[in-house]
Amino acid sequence: MSDSHSSEQSPIHWFDDPSQVPADVADWLMEMGSMTRRFEKQGVTVTVKPQNECFVSRGELGESEAQQLPESARYWIREIVLFGDAEPWLLGRTVIPEETLTGPDLALVDLGTVPLGRYLFSGNNLTRDYIHLGQLQSENGDLWARRSRLRLSDKPLLLTEIFLPDSPVHRPEGKVSKA
Ligand SMILES: C=C(O[C@@H]1C=C(C(=O)O)C=C[C@H]1O)C(=O)O
């Protein structure tokens, strides 16, 4: 992510229609379960390194992020790099309105190196409003991305994931690498 408080400067182009994304890539990006668990099924150890965690005002969000979340005095931002073994596989940016951080969900500000998915998929109160598919132009080439609005007991949070070149999303699953 180009800016610690907004992913809007990262020029993600969001597709209107998922069919604009190749089927083997869409199979990854439309994953409805935990991406952490999907990565682990590749036989790697998944680790997460937080890069930035802080409260910000609505004005510090990206414009399209703010449009997808309710008004709040402040939002918790969590930006991480997720690794498959030693390879960086994903950049994650989560934006959580303060009103979502109630009851047990206050734990979301103390995740540290625990993958967000471990928390989100541990209960039975997670729903997903939508997944938007996108592509980011970067110096490492075009990177696939997705943005989900999730809800914990109907309280919203917004998650943007950018898949890095080493991730299986950029190496179609099941293809045996040439020896
Ligand atoms: C949301 C999940 O957790 C992963 C871990 C993240 C984190 O620790 O911040 C962010 C994005 C996800 O790729 C998941 O496993 O689906």
The ligand as a Gaussian input file, in Angstrom:
#p B3LYP/6-31G(d) Opt

LIG

0 1
 C       -9.072000     -12.312000       6.305000
 C       -8.151000     -13.253000       6.379000
 O       -6.952000     -13.006000       6.983000
 C       -5.775000     -12.739000       6.215000
 C       -4.933000     -12.041000       7.197000
 C       -4.963000     -10.676000       7.303000
 C       -4.411000      -9.995000       8.534000
 O       -3.814000     -10.695000       9.386000
 O       -4.601000      -8.754000       8.644000
 C       -5.519000      -9.905000       6.273000
 C       -5.978000     -10.492000       5.127000
 C       -6.194000     -11.936000       4.992000
 O       -5.581000     -12.429000       3.811000
 C       -8.366000     -14.621000       5.851000
 O       -7.647000     -15.557000       6.280000
 O       -9.301000     -14.742000       5.005000

